[in-house]
Amino acid sequence: MAQSSVNRPPDKKEASPWPADIAAEFECESKNPNPCVGTTLLSENERTRVWIIRLAPGERLGFHRHVLDYFWIAISSCRGRAHLRHGRVGKGEFTVHDLENMGDHEMVFVTVEFKDSANMAMALPSGVTPQ
């Protein structure tokens, strides 16, 4: 029988310490949460926010906070690295992470956030409007 992620035991890897600059950036985000979960806001209405992430090889999207329920779709074949932490706020959970393109080609993701989630949507910075 083939193993799936459901019946495969998890890999046991010890977490390695983050580089000092990454840890400092994470601490900065914890004091000033970043709700921009993509490089460009494509669409927003009363129910959803739709973001795109486009990263050139070696490019990195800094720490951002997911407080809403969401899903993402990889549009391109890619290889990436993320530093992440989970936490709780209000009635729900949140995730803070970054994303770095470790591959040789552009990394493209679409992320859809649902505003009807356990947490309230965070306000976007001024100037972040759908493109």
C-alpha positions in Angstrom: 0.0 0.0 0.0 1.3 3.5 -0.9 1.7 5.8 2.0 0.0 9.2 2.0 0.5 12.1 4.4 -2.4 10.6 6.4 -0.8 7.3 7.3 2.9 8.2 7.0 4.7 8.9 10.3 6.0 12.5 10.5 9.7 13.2 9.9 11.4 13.9 13.2 13.7 16.8 12.7 15.0 19.1 15.3 14.4 22.7 14.6 17.6 24.7 14.0 18.0 28.2 15.4 17.1 31.0 13.0 19.8 33.3 11.7 20.0 36.5 13.9 18.7 38.8 11.1 15.6 36.5 10.6 14.9 36.3 14.3 15.2 40.1 14.6 12.8 40.6 11.7 10.3 38.1 13.3 10.5 40.1 16.6 9.8 43.3 14.7 6.7 41.7 13.0 5.4 40.5 16.4 5.3 44.1 17.5 3.8 45.4 14.2 1.8 42.6 12.6 1.9 42.5 8.8 -1.5 41.5 7.2 -0.1 41.5 3.6 0.0 37.8 2.9 1.1 38.3 -0.7 3.1 40.7 -2.9 0.0 42.1 -4.6 -3.7 42.2 -3.5 -5.6 41.1 -6.6 -9.2 41.3 -5.3 -11.1 42.1 -2.1 -14.8 42.0 -1.3 -16.9 41.5 1.8 -16.1 37.7 1.8 -12.5 37.3 0.6 -9.1 38.7 -0.2 -7.2 37.2 -3.1 -3.4 37.7 -3.2 -0.6 36.8 -5.5 2.9 36.1 -4.5 5.6 36.4 -7.2 9.2 35.9 -6.2 12.2 35.8 -8.5 14.9 33.3 -7.7 16.6 34.2 -4.4 13.8 36.8 -3.6 12.1 36.7 -0.2 8.7 37.8 1.1 9.2 39.0 4.6 7.2 37.9 7.7 3.4 38.3 7.4 0.5 37.1 9.6 -2.3 34.8 8.6 -5.2 35.4 11.0 -8.0 34.4 8.6 -8.8 30.9 7.3 -7.1 30.6 3.9 -5.8 28.3 1.2 -3.0 28.7 -1.4 -2.3 27.3 -4.8 1.1 27.0 -6.3 0.9 28.3 -9.9 4.4 27.4 -10.8 6.7 24.5 -9.9 9.0 25.8 -7.3 11.2 25.2 -4.3 11.0 27.4 -1.3 12.0 27.9 2.4 9.9 29.4 5.2 10.4 30.2 8.8 7.2 29.9 10.7 5.5 30.1 14.1 1.9 29.5 15.2 0.0 31.2 17.9 -3.5 32.1 19.2 -5.4 35.4 19.1 -9.0 36.0 20.0 -11.1 32.9 19.1 -8.7 31.5 16.5 -5.2 30.8 15.6 -2.7 32.6 13.5 0.5 31.7 11.6 3.5 34.0 11.0 5.9 33.1 8.3 8.2 34.3 5.5 8.8 32.7 2.1 12.0 32.6 0.1 12.3 31.3 -3.5 15.2 28.8 -3.4 14.7 27.7 -7.0 15.9 28.8 -10.4 12.5 30.0 -11.7 9.9 32.5 -10.6 7.8 31.3 -7.8 4.0 32.1 -8.2 1.3 31.4 -5.6 -2.3 32.6 -5.2 -3.6 32.9 -1.6 -7.3 33.2 -0.8 -8.3 34.5 2.6 -11.9 34.1 4.0 -13.1 37.1 6.0 -15.8 34.9 7.7 -13.2 33.3 10.0 -12.8 32.9 13.8 -10.6 36.0 13.8 -11.4 39.5 12.5 -9.6 40.6 9.3 -6.7 42.9 10.1 -6.8 46.3 8.5 -4.5 46.6 5.4 -1.9 49.4 5.3 -3.0 52.5 3.4 -2.2 52.3 -0.2 -2.7 48.5 -0.4 -5.7 48.2 -2.8 -6.7 45.6 -5.4 -4.7 45.9 -8.6 
